[in-house]
Amino acid sequence: MFIDQVRIKVKSGDGGRGIVAFRREKYVPLGGPSGGDGGNGGDIILQVDTNKTTLLDLRYQKQFSAGNGEPGKSKKMHGANGEDVLIKVPAGTLVYDDESGALLADLVHKDQKVIVAKGGKGGRGNWHFATGRNNAPDYAEVGQMGVKLTLRLELKLLADAGLVGFPSVGKSTLLSVVSAARPEIADYPFTTLNPHLGLVDVHDGFSFVLADLPGLIEGASEGKGLGDEFLKHIERCKVLVHVIDMSGESGRDPVEDYAIINRELEQYRADLLKRPMIVVANKMDGMDAEKNLKRFKQAHPDIEVFETIAPLQEGLQPLLYRIEALIKSTPDFFAEQSGDHVNDTFVAYTYTPKPKDFTIEKFGDHTWKITSEKASHMLKTFDFDLPEHIFRFGQYLKKLGIEDALRQAGAQEGDTVLLDDFQFVFSDELAY
């Protein structure tokens, strides 16, 4: 089964919380704070595996969660980091943020990696907050939350050249005689329902990947037949090999077939026709083949045409040498990626956090409700019987931009602010 598009949900690990601890050994005078930092949450990483050819595995496992960081320990000991999750995908996989539609990565190189969801950073222990005025802080940071994303993975085959044309023109037969690939071959339309790849050896030390792509029909760019389920796989091909049945035995006109296929390619993506294209006049042993070939050359005198009889392997070697020359002189066609990439190790950090992580609603004249996943997470980590914790929580809300947003929304001194099942009075310091 060939699967070329899936959606998966991923969540990177939460950072572990820092702890509050103090040195109490007998021979350590004025021991001071010693709470260690929490461990970092695990990352969600995608990596190219050249042994995979489809996204089938991800059709059955669609949720991935990385490990959370462990809390810090006493004596300034760091908590363990959460375990990363490595998801292996075939070469040619594009990774999109399903919500925004942004392209996060185009995975095309062997063993290439991309971090699609960075784990949360561990919280700092209380020893970080010791100052000359407060040498025994009794608070520590909680870890940052991990990232939740829904990803859309789309596979576009990586092939140097692609065979295009109507159904039953001989594309599968051509692939089977020039490579070790064994696509299904039969005398009826749409025998090829899935793309097939074959490695072609040109016998001079050069080899290339040739793709047999399902046959096109008129209206394919609008979704007819196999539609864009086929067309998207041609986007990466450097060279297009247009196979035409010159025998005319199917009842179609080779000249008209060529025009129809090119029109569908142009309507799907205009720049496809700017790529090098070779025409293969196949089935030249047919009764009307010579006559049709003459008409075709008269209609398209500037097109490079190679005459072949694929089952008999006639005319194939000049064709392969020409494909080789065009592949060597044509650049790769990869999608542009967002994020920062390191070329030597192919590691990319692509996640960009949203600028706003909260919403504010007004209830009545003097009541406001905050909805914020981060603020709710922090809320559980403070002891509001301690003035220091109240102050720090207010500072955290200010850091998130909630205080300014409330003021801009019209909140006034003394208004009631709700966060989950807690409420507090709005003031300059956001205190209870």
C-alpha positions as CSV (number, residue, x, y, z in Angstrom):
1,M,0.0,0.0,0.0
2,F,1.4,3.4,-1.0
3,I,0.6,6.1,1.5
4,D,1.8,9.6,0.6
5,Q,0.0,11.9,3.1
6,V,-0.8,11.6,6.8
7,R,-1.5,13.8,9.8
8,I,0.1,13.2,13.2
9,K,-0.1,14.9,16.6
10,V,3.1,15.5,18.5
11,K,3.9,16.9,21.9
12,S,7.4,17.6,23.2
13,G,8.2,17.0,26.8
14,D,7.6,19.5,29.6
15,G,10.6,20.8,31.5
16,G,11.1,19.5,35.0
17,R,10.6,21.9,37.9
18,G,13.5,23.3,39.9
19,I,13.4,22.6,43.6
20,V,13.8,24.5,46.8
21,A,16.6,23.0,49.0
22,F,19.3,24.1,51.4
23,R,22.7,22.8,52.5
24,R,22.4,21.6,56.1
25,E,25.7,19.7,56.6
26,K,27.3,20.2,60.0
27,Y,30.6,21.3,58.5
28,V,29.2,23.7,55.9
29,P,28.7,27.0,57.6
30,L,25.9,29.2,56.2
31,G,25.2,26.4,53.7
32,G,22.7,28.4,51.7
33,P,20.3,27.4,48.9
34,S,21.1,24.3,46.9
35,G,18.0,23.4,44.9
36,G,18.9,21.9,41.5
37,D,17.5,22.7,38.1
38,G,14.8,20.6,36.4
39,G,15.7,18.5,33.3
40,N,14.8,19.7,29.9
41,G,11.8,18.1,28.1
42,G,12.4,15.7,25.2
43,D,12.3,16.9,21.6
44,I,10.2,15.5,18.7
45,I,12.6,14.8,15.9
46,L,11.9,13.6,12.3
47,Q,14.7,11.8,10.4
48,V,15.1,10.5,6.9
49,D,15.3,6.7,6.6
50,T,16.2,5.6,3.1
51,N,14.8,2.2,3.8
52,K,11.3,3.6,3.9
53,T,9.3,4.4,0.7
54,T,5.9,5.4,2.1
55,L,4.3,7.0,5.2
56,L,2.3,3.8,5.9
57,D,3.7,3.3,9.5
58,L,2.3,6.7,10.5
59,R,-1.1,5.8,9.3
60,Y,-1.5,3.5,12.3
61,Q,0.5,5.5,14.9
62,K,-0.6,9.1,14.9
63,Q,0.3,10.4,18.3
64,F,3.8,10.9,19.7
65,S,4.8,12.3,23.1
66,A,8.4,13.0,24.2
67,G,9.5,12.4,27.8
68,N,9.2,15.1,30.5
69,G,12.2,16.4,32.3
70,E,12.6,15.2,35.9
71,P,12.6,17.6,38.9
72,G,16.0,19.0,40.1
73,K,17.6,17.4,43.2
74,S,19.4,18.8,46.2
75,K,23.0,19.8,46.2
76,K,22.4,21.7,42.9
77,M,22.0,18.4,41.0
78,H,20.3,18.6,37.7
79,G,17.2,16.5,37.0
80,A,17.4,14.1,34.1
81,N,16.3,15.3,30.7
82,G,13.3,13.8,29.0
83,E,13.8,11.2,26.3
84,D,13.5,12.4,22.7
85,V,11.2,10.8,20.2
86,L,12.6,10.0,16.8
87,I,10.1,9.5,13.9
88,K,11.6,8.1,10.7
89,V,10.2,9.1,7.4
90,P,11.1,8.4,3.7
91,A,13.2,10.9,1.7
92,G,11.1,13.4,0.0
93,T,8.8,14.1,3.0
94,L,7.5,17.7,3.4
95,V,6.5,18.7,7.0
96,Y,3.7,21.2,7.4
97,D,2.1,22.8,10.5
98,D,-1.4,21.7,9.9
99,E,-3.0,24.7,11.7
100,S,-1.1,27.5,9.9
101,G,-0.1,25.6,6.7
102,A,3.5,26.7,7.2
103,L,6.2,24.5,5.7
104,L,8.5,23.4,8.5
105,A,10.9,21.2,6.6
106,D,11.7,19.5,3.3
107,L,13.5,16.2,4.2
108,V,15.5,15.1,1.2
109,H,19.0,14.1,2.4
110,K,20.0,10.7,3.8
111,D,19.8,10.8,7.7
112,Q,18.6,14.5,7.6
113,K,17.0,15.5,10.9
114,V,14.6,18.2,11.9
115,I,13.4,19.1,15.4
116,V,9.7,19.9,14.9
117,A,8.8,20.4,18.5
118,K,11.4,21.6,21.0
119,G,11.1,20.3,24.6
120,G,10.4,22.7,27.4
121,K,13.3,24.1,29.3
122,G,13.8,22.9,32.9
123,G,13.0,25.3,35.7
124,R,15.8,26.8,37.8
125,G,16.4,25.8,41.4
126,N,16.4,28.2,44.2
127,W,20.1,28.7,44.4
128,H,19.9,30.8,41.2
129,F,17.8,33.4,43.0
130,A,20.2,34.1,46.0
131,T,21.2,37.7,46.3
132,G,22.8,39.9,48.8
133,R,19.4,41.0,50.1
134,N,17.9,37.5,50.0
135,N,20.4,34.8,50.6
136,A,17.8,32.1,51.3
137,P,15.2,32.3,48.6
138,D,12.3,29.8,49.1
139,Y,11.1,29.6,45.6
140,A,12.1,27.9,42.3
141,E,10.9,27.9,38.7
142,V,8.6,25.4,37.2
143,G,9.7,23.9,33.9
144,Q,8.4,25.3,30.6
145,M,5.7,23.4,28.9
146,G,6.3,21.3,25.8
147,V,5.0,22.2,22.3
148,K,1.8,20.6,20.9
149,L,1.5,20.5,17.2
150,T,-0.6,18.7,14.5
151,L,1.7,18.0,11.6
152,R,0.8,17.2,8.0
153,L,3.4,15.0,6.3
154,E,3.3,14.8,2.5
155,L,5.6,12.6,0.5
156,K,6.7,13.7,-2.9
157,L,8.9,11.1,-4.6
158,L,12.6,11.9,-5.1
159,A,13.3,10.8,-8.7
160,D,15.7,12.3,-11.2
161,A,13.4,11.7,-14.2
162,G,9.7,10.9,-14.4
163,L,7.7,9.0,-17.1
164,V,4.5,10.9,-18.0
165,G,1.8,10.1,-20.5
166,F,-1.7,8.7,-21.0
167,P,-2.5,5.2,-19.5
168,S,-1.3,2.2,-21.5
169,V,1.3,4.0,-23.5
170,G,4.1,1.7,-22.2
171,K,5.6,3.6,-19.3
172,S,5.6,0.5,-17.0
173,T,7.2,-1.6,-19.7
174,L,9.9,1.0,-20.3
175,L,10.7,1.1,-16.6
176,S,10.8,-2.7,-16.3
177,V,13.4,-3.1,-19.1
178,V,15.8,-0.3,-18.1
179,S,15.8,-1.1,-14.4
180,A,15.1,-3.9,-11.9
181,A,11.7,-2.5,-11.0
182,R,8.7,-4.7,-11.6
183,P,5.6,-2.7,-11.9
184,E,2.4,-4.4,-12.9
185,I,2.0,-4.6,-16.7
186,A,-1.3,-5.3,-18.4
187,D,-3.4,-4.4,-21.4
188,Y,-5.9,-2.1,-19.7
189,P,-5.9,1.5,-18.5
190,F,-4.7,2.5,-15.1
191,T,-2.7,-0.6,-14.5
192,T,-0.3,1.5,-12.5
193,L,-2.2,2.9,-9.5
194,N,0.9,3.8,-7.4
195,P,4.2,5.4,-8.4
196,H,7.1,3.0,-8.9
197,L,10.8,3.8,-8.7
198,G,13.6,2.1,-10.6
199,L,17.4,2.6,-10.5
200,V,18.8,2.9,-14.0
201,D,22.4,2.0,-14.7
202,V,23.7,3.8,-17.8
203,H,26.8,1.6,-18.0
204,D,29.3,4.4,-17.7
205,G,29.4,4.6,-13.9
206,F,26.3,6.8,-13.7
207,S,22.9,5.8,-12.5
208,F,19.7,7.7,-11.9
209,V,16.3,7.1,-10.4
210,L,13.4,6.8,-12.9
211,A,9.8,7.1,-11.7
212,D,6.8,5.4,-13.4
213,L,3.9,7.6,-12.5
214,P,0.3,6.7,-12.9
215,G,-1.2,7.7,-16.2
216,L,-2.8,11.0,-16.8
217,I,-6.1,11.8,-18.5
218,E,-7.7,15.0,-19.6
219,G,-8.9,17.0,-16.5
220,A,-6.3,15.5,-14.2
221,S,-5.3,18.9,-12.9
222,E,-8.9,19.3,-11.7
223,G,-8.8,16.0,-9.9
224,K,-10.1,13.6,-12.6
225,G,-8.7,10.1,-12.7
226,L,-5.8,10.0,-10.3
227,G,-5.7,13.8,-10.5
228,D,-3.2,15.6,-8.3
229,E,-2.6,12.4,-6.4
230,F,-0.2,11.7,-9.3
231,L,0.8,15.2,-10.3
232,K,2.4,16.2,-7.0
233,H,5.0,13.4,-7.4
234,I,6.3,15.0,-10.6
235,E,7.3,18.3,-8.9
236,R,10.8,17.1,-7.9
237,C,11.7,15.4,-11.2
238,K,14.6,17.1,-13.0
239,V,13.6,15.7,-16.4
240,L,10.2,14.8,-17.8
241,V,10.1,11.8,-20.1
242,H,6.9,12.0,-22.2
243,V,5.9,8.6,-23.4
244,I,3.5,8.6,-26.4
245,D,1.9,5.6,-28.1
246,M,2.8,6.2,-31.8
247,S,1.0,3.1,-33.0
248,G,-2.4,4.7,-32.6
249,E,-3.9,1.3,-31.8
250,S,-5.7,2.7,-28.7
251,G,-7.7,5.0,-31.0
252,R,-6.1,8.2,-29.7
253,D,-4.1,10.7,-31.7
254,P,-0.5,11.0,-30.6
255,V,-0.3,14.7,-31.5
256,E,-3.4,15.5,-29.5
257,D,-2.2,13.3,-26.6
258,Y,1.0,15.4,-26.3
259,A,-1.0,18.6,-26.3
260,I,-3.5,17.4,-23.6
261,I,-0.8,16.1,-21.2
262,N,1.2,19.3,-21.5
263,R,-1.9,21.4,-20.8
264,E,-2.6,19.4,-17.7
265,L,0.9,19.8,-16.5
266,E,0.8,23.6,-17.1
267,Q,-2.6,24.0,-15.3
268,Y,-1.3,22.1,-12.3
269,R,2.0,24.0,-12.1
270,A,3.1,26.4,-14.8
271,D,6.9,26.0,-14.3
272,L,6.7,22.2,-15.1
273,L,6.9,22.9,-18.8
274,K,10.1,24.9,-18.3
275,R,11.9,21.7,-17.2
276,P,13.8,19.6,-19.8
277,M,11.4,17.2,-21.6
278,I,12.1,14.3,-23.8
279,V,9.5,12.6,-26.0
280,V,9.6,8.9,-26.4
281,A,7.8,7.7,-29.5
282,N,7.0,4.2,-28.2
283,K,5.4,1.2,-29.9
284,M,7.1,2.0,-33.2
285,D,6.4,-1.5,-34.4
286,G,2.7,-0.5,-34.9
287,M,1.1,-0.3,-38.3
288,D,0.6,3.5,-38.3
289,A,3.6,4.4,-36.2
290,E,5.7,5.8,-38.9
291,K,2.9,7.9,-40.3
292,N,2.0,9.3,-36.8
293,L,5.6,10.0,-36.0
294,K,5.9,12.1,-39.2
295,R,2.8,14.1,-38.3
296,F,4.2,14.6,-34.8
297,K,7.5,15.9,-36.0
298,Q,5.8,18.3,-38.4
299,A,3.6,19.6,-35.6
300,H,6.6,19.9,-33.2
301,P,9.8,20.3,-35.2
302,D,11.8,21.5,-32.2
303,I,11.0,18.6,-29.8
304,E,13.6,16.0,-29.2
305,V,12.1,12.6,-30.1
306,F,13.5,9.1,-29.4
307,E,11.9,6.1,-31.2
308,T,11.6,3.0,-29.1
309,I,10.0,-0.4,-29.0
310,A,10.3,-1.0,-25.2
311,P,9.5,-4.8,-25.0
312,L,12.3,-5.4,-27.6
313,Q,14.6,-2.9,-25.9
314,E,15.1,-1.1,-29.2
315,G,16.2,2.5,-29.1
316,L,16.7,2.7,-25.4
317,Q,20.4,3.3,-25.0
318,P,20.5,6.7,-26.8
319,L,17.4,7.7,-24.7
320,L,19.2,6.8,-21.4
321,Y,22.4,8.7,-22.4
322,R,20.3,11.8,-23.2
323,I,18.4,11.6,-19.9
324,E,21.7,11.3,-18.1
325,A,23.1,14.5,-19.8
326,L,20.0,16.5,-18.9
327,I,20.0,15.3,-15.2
328,K,23.6,16.3,-14.8
329,S,22.8,19.8,-16.1
330,T,19.6,20.5,-14.3
331,P,19.3,21.7,-10.6
332,D,17.3,19.9,-7.9
333,F,13.8,21.1,-7.2
334,F,13.2,21.1,-3.5
335,A,10.8,23.2,-1.5
336,E,12.1,26.2,0.5
337,Q,12.2,25.6,4.2
338,S,11.7,27.8,7.2
339,G,13.9,27.8,10.2
340,D,17.7,27.7,10.7
341,H,19.6,24.8,9.1
342,V,23.0,23.4,9.8
343,N,24.3,22.1,6.4
344,D,26.8,19.6,7.8
345,T,24.5,17.7,10.1
346,F,21.1,18.7,8.5
347,V,19.6,19.7,11.9
348,A,16.9,22.3,11.8
349,Y,15.1,24.2,14.7
350,T,11.9,25.2,13.1
351,Y,9.3,25.9,15.8
352,T,8.4,29.5,16.3
353,P,6.2,30.1,19.4
354,K,3.0,32.1,19.0
355,P,3.4,35.7,20.1
356,K,0.3,35.6,22.2
357,D,-0.5,32.7,24.6
358,F,-3.7,33.9,26.3
359,T,-7.2,35.3,25.8
360,I,-9.1,37.8,27.9
361,E,-12.9,37.9,28.2
362,K,-15.1,40.4,29.9
363,F,-18.0,39.3,32.2
364,G,-20.2,42.1,33.4
365,D,-18.8,45.5,34.2
366,H,-15.9,44.6,36.5
367,T,-15.1,40.9,36.0
368,W,-12.5,39.5,33.6
369,K,-11.5,36.0,32.7
370,I,-8.0,34.9,31.6
371,T,-7.6,31.7,29.5
372,S,-3.9,30.7,29.3
373,E,-2.4,27.3,29.3
374,K,1.0,28.6,30.5
375,A,-0.5,30.7,33.3
376,S,-2.7,27.8,34.4
377,H,0.4,25.6,34.5
378,M,2.3,28.1,36.6
379,L,-0.7,28.6,38.9
380,K,-0.4,25.1,40.3
381,T,3.2,25.7,41.4
382,F,2.8,28.6,43.8
383,D,1.9,28.7,47.4
384,F,-0.3,31.8,47.8
385,D,0.0,31.8,51.5
386,L,3.5,33.2,51.0
387,P,3.8,36.8,50.0
388,E,7.0,36.1,47.9
389,H,5.0,33.6,45.8
390,I,2.2,36.1,45.2
391,F,4.7,38.7,44.0
392,R,6.4,36.2,41.7
393,F,3.2,35.0,40.2
394,G,2.2,38.6,39.5
395,Q,5.6,39.1,37.8
396,Y,5.0,36.1,35.7
397,L,1.6,37.4,34.5
398,K,3.3,40.7,33.7
399,K,6.0,38.8,31.7
400,L,3.3,37.1,29.6
401,G,1.8,40.4,28.8
402,I,-1.4,39.7,30.6
403,E,-1.2,42.8,32.8
404,D,-0.8,45.2,29.9
405,A,-3.5,43.3,27.9
406,L,-6.0,43.7,30.8
407,R,-5.3,47.4,31.1
408,Q,-5.7,47.9,27.3
409,A,-9.0,45.9,27.4
410,G,-10.3,48.4,30.0
411,A,-9.7,46.7,33.3
412,Q,-9.6,49.1,36.2
413,E,-8.1,49.1,39.7
414,G,-10.2,46.8,41.9
415,D,-11.8,44.7,39.1
416,T,-12.0,40.9,39.7
417,V,-9.8,38.7,37.5
418,L,-10.5,35.0,37.1
419,L,-8.0,32.3,36.2
420,D,-9.3,28.8,36.3
421,D,-10.9,28.4,39.8
422,F,-8.8,31.3,41.3
423,Q,-9.7,34.9,41.5
424,F,-7.7,38.0,42.4
425,V,-8.1,41.8,42.4
426,F,-6.6,43.7,39.6
427,S,-4.0,46.3,40.7
428,D,-0.7,47.7,39.6
429,E,1.0,44.6,41.1
430,L,-1.7,42.1,40.1
431,A,-1.9,41.0,43.8
432,Y,-4.8,39.4,45.6
